Amino acid sequence: MNLRKNFRYSLIQTYYLTIRALKNDLSDTLVKDIMTRVLISVDPSTTVYQIAKMMEEGRLGAIIVKEDNLPKGIITDRDFAIKIAVNKYPLDTPVHKVASYPLQTINSNESVLVAADLMSTKKIRKLVVIDDGKVVGIITSTDIVNQLAKMKNTI
């Protein structure tokens, strides 16, 4: 019986040490280390059809919407399912009618853990990355999961 208890205790201890190591690694990893730097931005009058073509050709999951040359919103692949398809918007609908506003951002020098917490709190999957007031990239929940998988393999 003691052997079983000791084994269970050892497993729990290993689990907590692994979680602590992953948390520390995520705290040390910066958004700029794993973000995607390729972004496309569009005018608010761009149609959802044009957006869909850009996403397909560029293999992108999100496009930034700029107004007066300032990033204001985002349209994501999920918006096509949740907003466009469900509401049966025509393909000539301007993106400003379906994009998400305001733009949710994070600084490039924040930790990945802060990004994950912000995504969880806001219930979003993508954050636009800002550096000195300029858009420099995007970080997604997939980026964070991929980073976790890499870290798990090093523990």
Backbone as JSON Lines, residues from 0, in Angstrom:
{"i":0,"aa":"M","n":[0.82,-1.2,0.0],"ca":[0.0,0.0,0.0],"c":[0.87,1.26,0.0]}
{"i":1,"aa":"N","n":[1.92,1.28,0.8],"ca":[2.81,2.44,0.83],"c":[3.47,2.7,-0.51]}
{"i":2,"aa":"L","n":[3.8,1.63,-1.21],"ca":[4.41,1.75,-2.53],"c":[3.47,2.47,-3.49]}
{"i":3,"aa":"R","n":[2.19,2.12,-3.44],"ca":[1.18,2.76,-4.29],"c":[1.04,4.24,-3.94]}
{"i":4,"aa":"K","n":[1.0,4.55,-2.65],"ca":[0.89,5.94,-2.19],"c":[2.1,6.76,-2.63]}
{"i":5,"aa":"N","n":[3.28,6.17,-2.48],"ca":[4.51,6.86,-2.87],"c":[4.54,7.11,-4.38]}
{"i":6,"aa":"F","n":[4.09,6.11,-5.14],"ca":[4.04,6.26,-6.6],"c":[3.08,7.38,-6.99]}
{"i":7,"aa":"R","n":[1.89,7.41,-6.38],"ca":[0.9,8.44,-6.68],"c":[1.46,9.83,-6.31]}
{"i":8,"aa":"Y","n":[2.09,9.92,-5.15],"ca":[2.69,11.17,-4.72],"c":[3.76,11.62,-5.71]}
{"i":9,"aa":"S","n":[4.56,10.69,-6.16],"ca":[5.63,10.99,-7.12],"c":[5.05,11.49,-8.45]}
{"i":10,"aa":"L","n":[3.97,10.88,-8.92],"ca":[3.32,11.33,-10.16],"c":[2.78,12.74,-10.02]}
{"i":11,"aa":"I","n":[2.12,13.01,-8.9],"ca":[1.56,14.35,-8.66],"c":[2.67,15.38,-8.58]}
{"i":12,"aa":"Q","n":[3.74,15.05,-7.89],"ca":[4.87,15.95,-7.77],"c":[5.49,16.23,-9.14]}
{"i":13,"aa":"T","n":[5.65,15.2,-9.95],"ca":[6.19,15.37,-11.31],"c":[5.28,16.26,-12.14]}
{"i":14,"aa":"Y","n":[3.97,16.04,-12.03],"ca":[2.99,16.86,-12.76],"c":[3.14,18.34,-12.4]}
{"i":15,"aa":"Y","n":[3.17,18.64,-11.1],"ca":[3.29,20.03,-10.67],"c":[4.62,20.65,-11.07]}
{"i":16,"aa":"L","n":[5.69,19.89,-11.01],"ca":[6.99,20.41,-11.45],"c":[6.98,20.71,-12.95]}
{"i":17,"aa":"T","n":[6.33,19.84,-13.73],"ca":[6.23,20.05,-15.17],"c":[5.42,21.3,-15.48]}
{"i":18,"aa":"I","n":[4.29,21.45,-14.8],"ca":[3.43,22.63,-14.99],"c":[4.2,23.9,-14.62]}
{"i":19,"aa":"R","n":[4.92,23.86,-13.5],"ca":[5.69,25.03,-13.07],"c":[6.76,25.37,-14.1]}
{"i":20,"aa":"A","n":[7.43,24.36,-14.64],"ca":[8.47,24.59,-15.65],"c":[7.87,25.21,-16.92]}
{"i":21,"aa":"L","n":[6.71,24.68,-17.35],"ca":[6.06,25.25,-18.54],"c":[5.64,26.7,-18.3]}
{"i":22,"aa":"K","n":[5.1,26.96,-17.11],"ca":[4.68,28.33,-16.78],"c":[5.88,29.27,-16.78]}
{"i":23,"aa":"N","n":[6.98,28.83,-16.21],"ca":[8.19,29.66,-16.2],"c":[8.7,29.91,-17.61]}
{"i":24,"aa":"D","n":[8.69,28.85,-18.43],"ca":[9.14,28.99,-19.82],"c":[8.24,29.96,-20.59]}
{"i":25,"aa":"L","n":[6.92,29.86,-20.38],"ca":[5.99,30.77,-21.07],"c":[6.17,32.2,-20.58]}
{"i":26,"aa":"S","n":[6.48,32.36,-19.3],"ca":[6.73,33.7,-18.77],"c":[7.99,34.32,-19.36]}
{"i":27,"aa":"D","n":[8.97,33.46,-19.67],"ca":[10.24,33.94,-20.22],"c":[10.19,34.14,-21.73]}
{"i":28,"aa":"T","n":[9.24,33.51,-22.4],"ca":[9.13,33.64,-23.86],"c":[8.32,34.88,-24.19]}
{"i":29,"aa":"L","n":[8.86,35.72,-25.05],"ca":[8.18,36.96,-25.41],"c":[7.32,36.77,-26.65]}
{"i":30,"aa":"V","n":[6.3,37.59,-26.75],"ca":[5.39,37.56,-27.9],"c":[6.18,37.67,-29.2]}
{"i":31,"aa":"K","n":[7.16,38.57,-29.24],"ca":[7.93,38.79,-30.47],"c":[8.71,37.55,-30.9]}
{"i":32,"aa":"D","n":[8.94,36.63,-29.96],"ca":[9.69,35.42,-30.28],"c":[8.88,34.4,-31.08]}
{"i":33,"aa":"I","n":[7.56,34.46,-30.97],"ca":[6.74,33.44,-31.65],"c":[5.66,34.02,-32.56]}
{"i":34,"aa":"M","n":[5.54,35.33,-32.62],"ca":[4.49,35.95,-33.44],"c":[4.77,35.76,-34.93]}
{"i":35,"aa":"T","n":[3.73,35.94,-35.73],"ca":[3.85,35.93,-37.18],"c":[3.99,37.38,-37.63]}
{"i":36,"aa":"R","n":[4.95,37.62,-38.5],"ca":[5.22,38.99,-38.93],"c":[4.52,39.37,-40.25]}
{"i":37,"aa":"V","n":[3.97,38.39,-40.94],"ca":[3.32,38.66,-42.21],"c":[1.87,39.07,-41.95]}
{"i":38,"aa":"L","n":[1.53,40.27,-42.36],"ca":[0.18,40.79,-42.17],"c":[-0.29,41.5,-43.43]}
{"i":39,"aa":"I","n":[-1.58,41.47,-43.64],"ca":[-2.2,42.24,-44.71],"c":[-3.21,43.16,-44.06]}
{"i":40,"aa":"S","n":[-3.27,44.38,-44.53],"ca":[-4.29,45.3,-44.04],"c":[-5.09,45.82,-45.22]}
{"i":41,"aa":"V","n":[-6.34,46.16,-44.95],"ca":[-7.25,46.61,-46.0],"c":[-8.04,47.83,-45.55]}
{"i":42,"aa":"D","n":[-8.61,48.48,-46.53],"ca":[-9.52,49.6,-46.33],"c":[-10.88,49.04,-45.88]}
{"i":43,"aa":"P","n":[-11.64,49.77,-45.07],"ca":[-12.93,49.28,-44.59],"c":[-13.95,48.98,-45.7]}
{"i":44,"aa":"S","n":[-13.76,49.54,-46.87],"ca":[-14.71,49.31,-47.96],"c":[-14.42,48.02,-48.75]}
{"i":45,"aa":"T","n":[-13.32,47.36,-48.47],"ca":[-12.99,46.1,-49.14],"c":[-14.11,45.09,-48.88]}
{"i":46,"aa":"T","n":[-14.49,44.34,-49.92],"ca":[-15.6,43.4,-49.76],"c":[-15.14,42.11,-49.08]}
{"i":47,"aa":"V","n":[-16.1,41.41,-48.49],"ca":[-15.76,40.15,-47.83],"c":[-15.28,39.12,-48.85]}
{"i":48,"aa":"Y","n":[-15.74,39.22,-50.07],"ca":[-15.25,38.32,-51.12],"c":[-13.76,38.57,-51.36]}
{"i":49,"aa":"Q","n":[-13.37,39.85,-51.46],"ca":[-11.95,40.18,-51.66],"c":[-11.11,39.71,-50.47]}
{"i":50,"aa":"I","n":[-11.66,39.86,-49.29],"ca":[-10.98,39.41,-48.07],"c":[-10.76,37.89,-48.13]}
{"i":51,"aa":"A","n":[-11.82,37.16,-48.49],"ca":[-11.73,35.7,-48.56],"c":[-10.65,35.27,-49.55]}
{"i":52,"aa":"K","n":[-10.59,35.94,-50.7],"ca":[-9.56,35.6,-51.69],"c":[-8.16,35.88,-51.15]}
{"i":53,"aa":"M","n":[-7.98,37.0,-50.47],"ca":[-6.68,37.34,-49.87],"c":[-6.27,36.29,-48.84]}
{"i":54,"aa":"M","n":[-7.24,35.88,-48.01],"ca":[-6.94,34.88,-46.98],"c":[-6.55,33.55,-47.61]}
{"i":55,"aa":"E","n":[-7.28,33.17,-48.65],"ca":[-6.99,31.91,-49.32],"c":[-5.62,31.95,-49.99]}
{"i":56,"aa":"E","n":[-5.36,32.98,-50.75],"ca":[-4.1,33.08,-51.49],"c":[-2.9,33.25,-50.57]}
{"i":57,"aa":"G","n":[-3.09,34.0,-49.47],"ca":[-1.98,34.24,-48.55],"c":[-1.91,33.23,-47.41]}
{"i":58,"aa":"R","n":[-2.88,32.3,-47.39],"ca":[-2.98,31.32,-46.31],"c":[-2.95,32.01,-44.95]}
{"i":59,"aa":"L","n":[-3.83,33.02,-44.83],"ca":[-3.92,33.83,-43.62],"c":[-5.22,33.56,-42.88]}
{"i":60,"aa":"G","n":[-5.18,33.72,-41.58],"ca":[-6.38,33.55,-40.78],"c":[-6.99,34.85,-40.32]}
{"i":61,"aa":"A","n":[-6.3,35.97,-40.63],"ca":[-6.8,37.27,-40.2],"c":[-6.22,38.38,-41.07]}
{"i":62,"aa":"I","n":[-7.01,39.43,-41.21],"ca":[-6.58,40.62,-41.95],"c":[-6.98,41.84,-41.12]}
{"i":63,"aa":"I","n":[-6.07,42.8,-41.05],"ca":[-6.28,44.03,-40.29],"c":[-7.09,45.01,-41.12]}
{"i":64,"aa":"V","n":[-8.03,45.7,-40.48],"ca":[-8.82,46.74,-41.14],"c":[-8.29,48.09,-40.67]}
{"i":65,"aa":"K","n":[-7.85,48.9,-41.64],"ca":[-7.31,50.22,-41.32],"c":[-8.29,51.31,-41.74]}
{"i":66,"aa":"E","n":[-8.43,52.3,-40.9],"ca":[-9.21,53.5,-41.21],"c":[-8.28,54.69,-41.05]}
{"i":67,"aa":"D","n":[-8.23,55.52,-42.04],"ca":[-7.31,56.67,-42.04],"c":[-5.87,56.22,-41.75]}
{"i":68,"aa":"N","n":[-5.51,55.09,-42.33],"ca":[-4.17,54.49,-42.22],"c":[-3.81,54.04,-40.79]}
{"i":69,"aa":"L","n":[-4.81,53.93,-39.92],"ca":[-4.59,53.44,-38.56],"c":[-5.32,52.11,-38.38]}
{"i":70,"aa":"P","n":[-4.67,51.12,-37.75],"ca":[-5.34,49.84,-37.52],"c":[-6.49,50.01,-36.53]}
{"i":71,"aa":"K","n":[-7.68,49.61,-36.95],"ca":[-8.86,49.81,-36.11],"c":[-9.59,48.52,-35.78]}
{"i":72,"aa":"G","n":[-9.52,47.53,-36.69],"ca":[-10.27,46.3,-36.48],"c":[-9.58,45.12,-37.14]}
{"i":73,"aa":"I","n":[-10.23,43.97,-37.04],"ca":[-9.68,42.74,-37.61],"c":[-10.83,41.89,-38.13]}
{"i":74,"aa":"I","n":[-10.59,41.2,-39.22],"ca":[-11.52,40.19,-39.7],"c":[-10.77,38.87,-39.72]}
{"i":75,"aa":"T","n":[-11.4,37.84,-39.17],"ca":[-10.74,36.55,-39.05],"c":[-11.52,35.48,-39.81]}
{"i":76,"aa":"D","n":[-10.87,34.35,-40.0],"ca":[-11.54,33.23,-40.64],"c":[-12.79,32.82,-39.86]}
{"i":77,"aa":"R","n":[-12.74,32.95,-38.57],"ca":[-13.91,32.62,-37.73],"c":[-15.07,33.57,-37.99]}
{"i":78,"aa":"D","n":[-14.78,34.82,-38.31],"ca":[-15.84,35.78,-38.62],"c":[-16.68,35.32,-39.81]}
{"i":79,"aa":"F","n":[-16.04,34.61,-40.74],"ca":[-16.78,34.13,-41.91],"c":[-17.85,33.13,-41.5]}
{"i":80,"aa":"A","n":[-17.55,32.29,-40.54],"ca":[-18.53,31.3,-40.08],"c":[-19.56,31.92,-39.15]}
{"i":81,"aa":"I","n":[-19.1,32.71,-38.21],"ca":[-19.98,33.23,-37.16],"c":[-20.82,34.42,-37.63]}
{"i":82,"aa":"K","n":[-20.22,35.33,-38.35],"ca":[-20.94,36.55,-38.73],"c":[-21.5,36.5,-40.15]}
{"i":83,"aa":"I","n":[-20.67,36.14,-41.11],"ca":[-21.05,36.24,-42.51],"c":[-22.01,35.11,-42.91]}
{"i":84,"aa":"A","n":[-21.63,33.87,-42.66],"ca":[-22.47,32.74,-43.07],"c":[-23.79,32.71,-42.3]}
{"i":85,"aa":"V","n":[-23.74,32.86,-41.0],"ca":[-24.95,32.79,-40.18],"c":[-25.94,33.89,-40.55]}
{"i":86,"aa":"N","n":[-25.41,35.09,-40.81],"ca":[-26.29,36.22,-41.16],"c":[-26.57,36.33,-42.66]}
{"i":87,"aa":"K","n":[-26.01,35.4,-43.43],"ca":[-26.23,35.35,-44.88],"c":[-25.9,36.69,-45.57]}
{"i":88,"aa":"Y","n":[-24.77,37.29,-45.16],"ca":[-24.33,38.52,-45.81],"c":[-23.9,38.21,-47.24]}
{"i":89,"aa":"P","n":[-24.22,39.09,-48.17],"ca":[-23.76,38.89,-49.55],"c":[-22.25,39.11,-49.65]}
{"i":90,"aa":"L","n":[-21.62,38.55,-50.68],"ca":[-20.17,38.64,-50.83],"c":[-19.67,40.05,-51.12]}
{"i":91,"aa":"D","n":[-20.57,40.96,-51.48],"ca":[-20.13,42.34,-51.72],"c":[-20.27,43.22,-50.48]}
{"i":92,"aa":"T","n":[-20.52,42.6,-49.33],"ca":[-20.61,43.35,-48.07],"c":[-19.24,43.94,-47.73]}
{"i":93,"aa":"P","n":[-19.21,45.25,-47.4],"ca":[-17.93,45.84,-47.0],"c":[-17.46,45.27,-45.65]}
{"i":94,"aa":"V","n":[-16.16,45.08,-45.54],"ca":[-15.59,44.43,-44.36],"c":[-15.9,45.18,-43.07]}
{"i":95,"aa":"H","n":[-16.08,46.48,-43.12],"ca":[-16.33,47.24,-41.89],"c":[-17.64,46.81,-41.21]}
{"i":96,"aa":"K","n":[-18.54,46.17,-41.94],"ca":[-19.81,45.72,-41.35],"c":[-19.67,44.42,-40.56]}
{"i":97,"aa":"V","n":[-18.58,43.69,-40.78],"ca":[-18.43,42.4,-40.11],"c":[-17.13,42.26,-39.3]}
{"i":98,"aa":"A","n":[-16.22,43.19,-39.47],"ca":[-14.94,43.12,-38.73],"c":[-15.19,43.34,-37.24]}
{"i":99,"aa":"S","n":[-14.24,42.88,-36.44],"ca":[-14.32,43.06,-34.99],"c":[-13.6,44.34,-34.59]}
{"i":100,"aa":"Y","n":[-14.29,45.16,-33.83],"ca":[-13.76,46.42,-33.33],"c":[-13.99,46.46,-31.82]}
{"i":101,"aa":"P","n":[-13.17,47.13,-31.03],"ca":[-11.87,47.69,-31.39],"c":[-10.83,46.57,-31.51]}
{"i":102,"aa":"L","n":[-9.72,46.92,-32.11],"ca":[-8.62,45.99,-32.3],"c":[-8.01,45.64,-30.94]}
{"i":103,"aa":"Q","n":[-7.86,44.35,-30.68],"ca":[-7.24,43.9,-29.44],"c":[-5.74,43.73,-29.7]}
{"i":104,"aa":"T","n":[-4.92,44.39,-28.89],"ca":[-3.48,44.4,-29.15],"c":[-2.68,43.99,-27.92]}
{"i":105,"aa":"I","n":[-1.4,43.69,-28.18],"ca":[-0.45,43.39,-27.12],"c":[0.91,43.9,-27.57]}
{"i":106,"aa":"N","n":[1.73,44.31,-26.62],"ca":[3.08,44.77,-26.92],"c":[3.97,43.58,-27.25]}
{"i":107,"aa":"S","n":[4.89,43.77,-28.17],"ca":[5.78,42.68,-28.6],"c":[6.7,42.18,-27.49]}
{"i":108,"aa":"N","n":[6.93,43.0,-26.45],"ca":[7.82,42.61,-25.36],"c":[7.09,41.98,-24.18]}
{"i":109,"aa":"E","n":[5.78,41.75,-24.32],"ca":[5.03,41.06,-23.27],"c":[5.33,39.57,-23.35]}
{"i":110,"aa":"S","n":[5.09,38.87,-22.26],"ca":[5.33,37.43,-22.26],"c":[4.16,36.71,-22.95]}
{"i":111,"aa":"V","n":[4.45,35.52,-23.41],"ca":[3.43,34.69,-24.05],"c":[2.33,34.35,-23.03]}
{"i":112,"aa":"L","n":[2.7,34.23,-21.77],"ca":[1.72,33.95,-20.72],"c":[0.71,35.09,-20.6]}
{"i":113,"aa":"V","n":[1.18,36.32,-20.71],"ca":[0.27,37.48,-20.69],"c":[-0.66,37.44,-21.91]}
{"i":114,"aa":"A","n":[-0.11,37.09,-23.06],"ca":[-0.92,36.98,-24.28],"c":[-2.01,35.92,-24.11]}
{"i":115,"aa":"A","n":[-1.63,34.77,-23.57],"ca":[-2.6,33.68,-23.36],"c":[-3.7,34.11,-22.39]}
{"i":116,"aa":"D","n":[-3.31,34.81,-21.34],"ca":[-4.28,35.29,-20.36],"c":[-5.24,36.3,-20.99]}
{"i":117,"aa":"L","n":[-4.71,37.2,-21.8],"ca":[-5.55,38.2,-22.47],"c":[-6.53,37.54,-23.44]}
{"i":118,"aa":"M","n":[-6.04,36.56,-24.21],"ca":[-6.91,35.84,-25.13],"c":[-8.03,35.13,-24.38]}
{"i":119,"aa":"S","n":[-7.67,34.51,-23.27],"ca":[-8.65,33.79,-22.47],"c":[-9.7,34.74,-21.89]}
{"i":120,"aa":"T","n":[-9.23,35.85,-21.34],"ca":[-10.13,36.83,-20.73],"c":[-11.08,37.44,-21.76]}
{"i":121,"aa":"K","n":[-10.54,37.79,-22.93],"ca":[-11.33,38.43,-23.98],"c":[-12.09,37.44,-24.86]}
{"i":122,"aa":"K","n":[-11.8,36.13,-24.66],"ca":[-12.41,35.07,-25.48],"c":[-12.15,35.28,-26.97]}
{"i":123,"aa":"I","n":[-10.86,35.51,-27.27],"ca":[-10.43,35.69,-28.66],"c":[-9.27,34.75,-28.94]}
{"i":124,"aa":"R","n":[-8.94,34.6,-30.22],"ca":[-7.88,33.67,-30.61],"c":[-6.69,34.34,-31.26]}
{"i":125,"aa":"K","n":[-6.8,35.65,-31.49],"ca":[-5.72,36.38,-32.16],"c":[-5.55,37.74,-31.51]}
{"i":126,"aa":"L","n":[-4.29,38.13,-31.36],"ca":[-3.95,39.47,-30.86],"c":[-2.99,40.12,-31.85]}
{"i":127,"aa":"V","n":[-3.26,41.36,-32.18],"ca":[-2.35,42.11,-33.03],"c":[-1.22,42.62,-32.15]}
{"i":128,"aa":"V","n":[-0.01,42.48,-32.64],"ca":[1.18,42.84,-31.86],"c":[1.63,44.24,-32.27]}
{"i":129,"aa":"I","n":[1.84,45.07,-31.26],"ca":[2.22,46.47,-31.44],"c":[3.6,46.71,-30.86]}
{"i":130,"aa":"D","n":[4.39,47.51,-31.57],"ca":[5.7,47.91,-31.09],"c":[5.86,49.39,-31.42]}
{"i":131,"aa":"D","n":[6.06,50.22,-30.43],"ca":[6.18,51.67,-30.62],"c":[4.98,52.23,-31.4]}
{"i":132,"aa":"G","n":[3.79,51.73,-31.09],"ca":[2.57,52.24,-31.72],"c":[2.31,51.72,-33.12]}
{"i":133,"aa":"K","n":[3.17,50.84,-33.62],"ca":[3.0,50.3,-34.98],"c":[2.7,48.81,-34.93]}
{"i":134,"aa":"V","n":[1.87,48.36,-35.86],"ca":[1.57,46.94,-35.97],"c":[2.8,46.22,-36.53]}
{"i":135,"aa":"V","n":[3.28,45.21,-35.79],"ca":[4.47,44.47,-36.23],"c":[4.2,42.98,-36.43]}
{"i":136,"aa":"G","n":[3.01,42.52,-36.07],"ca":[2.72,41.11,-36.23],"c":[1.4,40.72,-35.61]}
{"i":137,"aa":"I","n":[1.22,39.42,-35.51],"ca":[0.02,38.85,-34.89],"c":[0.43,37.59,-34.14]}
{"i":138,"aa":"I","n":[-0.17,37.37,-32.99],"ca":[0.05,36.14,-32.24],"c":[-1.31,35.46,-32.09]}
{"i":139,"aa":"T","n":[-1.31,34.15,-32.3],"ca":[-2.56,33.39,-32.26],"c":[-2.49,32.33,-31.16]}
{"i":140,"aa":"S","n":[-3.65,31.81,-30.83],"ca":[-3.68,30.72,-29.85],"c":[-2.91,29.52,-30.38]}
{"i":141,"aa":"T","n":[-2.92,29.31,-31.68],"ca":[-2.16,28.22,-32.29],"c":[-0.66,28.42,-32.08]}
{"i":142,"aa":"D","n":[-0.19,29.66,-32.2],"ca":[1.23,29.95,-31.94],"c":[1.61,29.54,-30.52]}
{"i":143,"aa":"I","n":[0.72,29.83,-29.57],"ca":[1.0,29.53,-28.17],"c":[0.99,28.02,-27.93]}
{"i":144,"aa":"V","n":[0.02,27.32,-28.51],"ca":[-0.04,25.87,-28.37],"c":[1.2,25.21,-28.97]}
{"i":145,"aa":"N","n":[1.61,25.69,-30.14],"ca":[2.83,25.15,-30.77],"c":[4.05,25.37,-29.88]}
{"i":146,"aa":"Q","n":[4.12,26.54,-29.26],"ca":[5.24,26.82,-28.35],"c":[5.2,25.89,-27.14]}
{"i":147,"aa":"L","n":[4.02,25.64,-26.61],"ca":[3.87,24.71,-25.5],"c":[4.36,23.32,-25.88]}
{"i":148,"aa":"A","n":[3.99,22.89,-27.07],"ca":[4.41,21.57,-27.53],"c":[5.93,21.48,-27.63]}
{"i":149,"aa":"K","n":[6.57,22.54,-28.13],"ca":[8.03,22.56,-28.21],"c":[8.65,22.49,-26.82]}
{"i":150,"aa":"M","n":[8.07,23.25,-25.89],"ca":[8.61,23.3,-24.52],"c":[8.44,21.96,-23.82]}
{"i":151,"aa":"K","n":[7.31,21.33,-24.05],"ca":[7.04,20.03,-23.42],"c":[8.11,19.02,-23.81]}
{"i":152,"aa":"N","n":[8.55,19.1,-25.03],"ca":[9.57,18.15,-25.51],"c":[10.95,18.39,-24.92]}
{"i":153,"aa":"T","n":[11.15,19.58,-24.31],"ca":[12.46,19.87,-23.73],"c":[12.49,19.63,-22.22]}
{"i":154,"aa":"I","n":[11.34,19.33,-21.65],"ca":[11.29,19.12,-20.18],"c":[11.63,17.68,-19.86]}
